[in-house]
Amino acid sequence: IVGEQDDDGYTVHAIDWEMAALRPAAMDLASLLAGRWTDEARETIARAYYEARGGGARPQEWRHFLTTLDCCLLHLAVRNLGWSRHWSPPPDRDHDWLGDAMRLCCKWNL
């Protein structure tokens, strides 16, 4: 908890550091886009995010952003594969993380 003094006393701000990390900004976007999105929907949302952050018009910068996003999606897929041996999501939340990882590996010849 962080407090700062103002004219009326203190304002308290709660901070949750549980998932804090040094990582590419694209990891937050990948967390949103992981799972059951189509490639077209994922790219549409990624483009809106990229442009809202002031992304350049140069195609190589956009391609680099998409590559970084794919690396983050691959990381999340692999992480979710090993999340827990003793827990499985409810059927409506189950997802083929191995399929996602394999698709991304094939896309990038890994």
C-alpha positions as CSV (number, residue, x, y, z in Angstrom):
1,I,0.0,0.0,0.0
2,V,1.3,3.4,-1.0
3,G,0.1,6.6,0.7
4,E,0.6,10.2,-0.5
5,Q,-0.3,13.3,1.4
6,D,-2.7,15.8,-0.1
7,D,-4.4,18.8,1.4
8,D,-7.0,16.7,3.1
9,G,-4.6,14.1,4.6
10,Y,-3.6,10.9,2.9
11,T,-4.8,9.1,-0.1
12,V,-4.2,5.4,-0.1
13,H,-3.5,3.4,-3.2
14,A,-3.4,-0.4,-3.1
15,I,-0.9,-2.1,-5.4
16,D,-1.1,-5.7,-6.3
17,W,2.4,-7.0,-7.2
18,E,1.5,-10.6,-7.7
19,M,2.0,-10.7,-11.4
20,A,4.5,-7.8,-11.7
21,A,7.4,-8.5,-14.1
22,L,9.8,-6.9,-16.5
23,R,8.5,-8.0,-19.9
24,P,7.5,-6.6,-23.3
25,A,4.3,-4.6,-23.3
26,A,3.0,-7.1,-25.8
27,M,2.7,-9.6,-23.0
28,D,-0.3,-7.8,-21.6
29,L,-1.9,-7.8,-25.1
30,A,-1.0,-11.5,-25.5
31,S,-2.7,-12.3,-22.2
32,L,-5.9,-10.8,-23.6
33,L,-5.5,-12.5,-27.0
34,A,-4.5,-15.9,-25.8
35,G,-7.1,-18.6,-26.4
36,R,-10.1,-18.8,-28.7
37,W,-9.6,-15.9,-31.0
38,T,-9.4,-16.2,-34.8
39,D,-6.2,-15.0,-36.4
40,E,-8.2,-12.2,-38.1
41,A,-9.8,-11.0,-34.8
42,R,-6.4,-11.2,-33.0
43,E,-4.7,-9.1,-35.7
44,T,-7.5,-6.5,-35.7
45,I,-7.2,-6.0,-32.0
46,A,-3.4,-6.0,-32.2
47,R,-3.5,-3.4,-34.9
48,A,-5.8,-1.1,-32.8
49,Y,-3.5,-1.6,-29.8
50,Y,-0.4,-0.8,-31.9
51,E,-1.9,2.3,-33.4
52,A,-3.3,3.6,-30.1
53,R,0.3,3.3,-28.7
54,G,1.6,5.5,-31.5
55,G,2.9,2.7,-33.7
56,G,4.8,3.8,-36.7
57,A,3.5,3.4,-40.2
58,R,6.6,1.5,-41.4
59,P,5.7,-2.1,-42.3
60,Q,8.8,-3.5,-40.7
61,E,7.8,-2.0,-37.3
62,W,4.4,-3.6,-37.5
63,R,5.9,-7.0,-38.5
64,H,8.3,-6.7,-35.5
65,F,5.3,-6.0,-33.2
66,L,3.4,-9.0,-34.5
67,T,6.5,-11.2,-34.1
68,T,6.9,-10.0,-30.5
69,L,3.2,-10.7,-29.9
70,D,3.5,-14.2,-31.3
71,C,6.5,-14.9,-29.1
72,C,4.5,-13.7,-26.1
73,L,1.5,-15.9,-27.2
74,L,3.9,-18.9,-27.5
75,H,5.3,-18.2,-24.0
76,L,1.7,-18.2,-22.6
77,A,0.7,-21.4,-24.4
78,V,3.8,-23.2,-23.0
79,R,3.2,-21.8,-19.5
80,N,-0.4,-22.9,-19.6
81,L,0.6,-26.4,-20.6
82,G,2.4,-26.9,-17.4
83,W,0.1,-24.9,-15.1
84,S,-1.0,-27.8,-12.9
85,R,-1.1,-31.5,-12.9
86,H,-4.0,-31.7,-10.4
87,W,-6.3,-29.1,-11.9
88,S,-8.3,-28.8,-15.1
89,P,-10.4,-26.0,-16.2
90,P,-14.2,-26.3,-16.5
91,P,-15.2,-27.7,-19.9
92,D,-16.3,-24.3,-21.2
93,R,-12.9,-22.8,-20.3
94,D,-10.7,-25.7,-21.6
95,H,-8.3,-24.8,-24.5
96,D,-5.8,-26.6,-26.7
97,W,-2.6,-24.8,-25.5
98,L,-0.5,-27.5,-27.2
99,G,-2.2,-26.8,-30.5
100,D,-1.5,-23.1,-30.0
101,A,2.1,-23.7,-29.3
102,M,2.5,-26.0,-32.2
103,R,0.8,-23.6,-34.6
104,L,3.1,-20.8,-33.6
105,C,6.2,-23.0,-33.8
106,C,5.2,-24.1,-37.3
107,K,4.5,-20.4,-38.3
108,W,8.0,-19.4,-37.2
109,N,9.8,-22.7,-38.2
110,L,10.8,-23.5,-34.6
